[in-house]
Amino acid sequence: MREMSYCYDEDSFGRKREILAEGEINRYKYIILSCKLYPMIFVELPGDYRILYSNSLIMISALRRNVNVHGGFEAAIEFLDTGERNFRFGNFIGWSYNMESDYIAGDLFENHSGGKKWTTAELIEEAKAAIKELIAQEE
């Protein structure tokens, strides 16, 4: 586990990512990423998850109604750029911590300078809570 380190530099908008933590709960894998400016969480859904749609917008809409995550789901993707050499492939859903109440690094985001800085431990708990809600949807 690495701690979230907020920073703003010339590569910040290139969104170079770094894995802060990852784990698995009941076939659901989570990956917590630093995008330098703010963190993000992605959950990989098991292959047999019952709400798999060909249209990611429909999937996000359905999950927003049933699962509460910080700021709401923003992405449903089949490959994930984790900053590693290769992409990871699967059925990922994700959300970020760049909302009005969150800290975002950099002078361009000075109105976020008083926002919450998330620790990796807190983000792991957020991922676990979301996975518990996803598991409840299966039942």
C-alpha positions as a printed NumPy array, in Angstrom:
array([[  0.   ,   0.   ,   0.   ],
       [  1.25 ,   3.469,  -0.906],
       [ -0.051,   6.674,   0.605],
       [ -1.858,   9.161,  -1.634],
       [  0.504,  12.009,  -2.441],
       [ -1.246,  14.956,  -4.053],
       [  0.993,  16.823,  -6.473],
       [  0.801,  19.083,  -9.458],
       [  3.541,  19.033, -12.092],
       [  3.979,  19.156, -15.866],
       [  2.647,  15.592, -16.233],
       [ -0.442,  16.1  , -14.075],
       [ -2.764,  16.546, -17.038],
       [ -1.146,  13.606, -18.797],
       [ -2.831,  11.726, -15.963],
       [  0.106,   9.454, -15.238],
       [ -1.373,   7.007, -12.78 ],
       [  0.112,   5.025,  -9.933],
       [ -1.434,   2.107,  -8.035],
       [ -1.854,   2.949,  -4.351],
       [ -3.553,  -0.281,  -3.271],
       [ -5.455,  -3.225,  -4.642],
       [ -7.313,  -6.171,  -3.247],
       [-10.167,  -8.606,  -3.722],
       [-13.401,  -9.273,  -1.851],
       [-15.691, -12.147,  -2.942],
       [-14.494, -12.143,  -6.6  ],
       [-14.625,  -8.32 ,  -6.833],
       [-11.216,  -6.731,  -7.324],
       [-10.529,  -3.118,  -6.44 ],
       [ -7.71 ,  -0.869,  -7.596],
       [ -7.042,   2.512,  -6.019],
       [ -5.129,   4.877,  -8.27 ],
       [ -3.423,   8.207,  -7.836],
       [ -3.834,  10.536, -10.79 ],
       [ -1.49 ,  12.948,  -8.991],
       [ -4.174,  15.648,  -8.754],
       [ -6.719,  13.365,  -7.018],
       [ -7.36 ,   9.643,  -6.374],
       [ -9.711,   7.261,  -8.176],
       [-11.176,   3.86 ,  -7.372],
       [-11.992,   1.132,  -9.879],
       [-13.798,  -2.124,  -9.133],
       [-13.531,  -5.048, -11.505],
       [-16.851,  -6.881, -11.674],
       [-16.813, -10.684, -11.83 ],
       [-17.486, -12.082, -15.293],
       [-20.876, -13.414, -14.198],
       [-22.108, -10.153, -12.647],
       [-25.774,  -9.869, -13.595],
       [-25.827,  -6.177, -14.617],
       [-23.501,  -6.35 , -17.604],
       [-24.715,  -4.175, -20.437],
       [-23.155,  -3.569, -23.811],
       [-23.767,   0.149, -23.32 ],
       [-21.641,   1.553, -20.468],
       [-23.973,   4.554, -20.013],
       [-26.89 ,   2.244, -19.271],
       [-24.736,   0.299, -16.82 ],
       [-23.588,   3.437, -15.008],
       [-27.184,   4.68 , -14.822],
       [-28.4  ,   1.399, -13.334],
       [-25.608,   1.242, -10.787],
       [-26.095,   4.891,  -9.74 ],
       [-29.631,   4.047,  -8.674],
       [-28.527,   1.089,  -6.564],
       [-24.988,   1.712,  -5.271],
       [-23.841,   4.802,  -3.409],
       [-20.264,   5.875,  -4.179],
       [-18.56 ,   9.247,  -3.696],
       [-19.781,  11.546,  -6.47 ],
       [-21.385,   8.67 ,  -8.385],
       [-19.978,   6.277, -10.95 ],
       [-18.12 ,   7.982, -13.768],
       [-16.761,   5.122, -15.833],
       [-17.642,   1.647, -17.049],
       [-14.732,   0.41 , -19.114],
       [-13.23 ,  -2.817, -20.423],
       [ -9.579,  -1.84 , -20.07 ],
       [ -7.88 ,   0.16 , -17.358],
       [ -4.718,   2.252, -17.567],
       [ -3.078,   1.749, -14.187],
       [  0.18 ,   3.424, -15.156],
       [  1.801,   0.036, -15.6  ],
       [  3.383,  -1.087, -18.841],
       [  0.187,  -2.815, -20.031],
       [ -3.526,  -2.146, -19.647],
       [ -5.654,  -4.396, -17.455],
       [ -8.664,  -5.958, -19.139],
       [-12.007,  -6.733, -17.493],
       [-15.327,  -5.098, -16.619],
       [-14.377,  -2.077, -14.516],
       [-16.54 ,   0.571, -12.922],
       [-14.941,   3.632, -11.396],
       [-15.33 ,   6.932,  -9.603],
       [-13.039,   9.784,  -8.599],
       [-12.399,  11.991,  -5.607],
       [-12.39 ,  15.337,  -7.402],
       [-15.758,  16.684,  -6.286],
       [-16.49 ,  20.106,  -4.761],
       [-15.69 ,  18.909,  -1.24 ],
       [-12.411,  17.214,  -2.24 ],
       [ -8.881,  18.549,  -2.362],
       [ -7.39 ,  18.764,  -5.861],
       [ -3.708,  19.608,  -6.231],
       [ -2.503,  22.611,  -8.197],
       [ -2.902,  26.358,  -8.487],
       [ -5.616,  25.933, -11.115],
       [ -7.82 ,  24.34 ,  -8.455],
       [ -7.338,  26.82 ,  -5.618],
       [-11.064,  26.692,  -4.807],
       [-10.411,  23.045,  -3.81 ],
       [ -7.401,  23.851,  -1.623],
       [ -9.469,  23.505,   1.568],
       [-11.107,  20.259,   0.504],
       [-10.666,  16.811,   1.981],
       [ -7.408,  14.988,   1.32 ],
       [ -8.173,  11.283,   1.215],
       [ -5.801,   8.742,   2.717],
       [ -5.262,   5.404,   1.049],
       [ -6.728,   3.649,   4.112],
       [ -9.933,   5.707,   3.762],
       [-10.11 ,   4.906,   0.053],
       [ -9.765,   1.189,   0.764],
       [-12.746,   1.436,   3.128],
       [-14.705,   3.277,   0.4  ],
       [-13.904,   0.484,  -2.087],
       [-14.958,  -2.185,   0.408],
       [-18.249,  -0.401,   1.123],
       [-19.044,  -0.159,  -2.598],
       [-18.242,  -3.833,  -3.107],
       [-20.575,  -4.782,  -0.228],
       [-23.362,  -2.859,  -1.967],
       [-22.57 ,  -4.554,  -5.294],
       [-22.697,  -7.967,  -3.631],
       [-26.054,  -7.054,  -2.074],
       [-27.342,  -6.271,  -5.596],
       [-26.561,  -9.845,  -6.623],
       [-28.751, -11.265,  -3.864]])
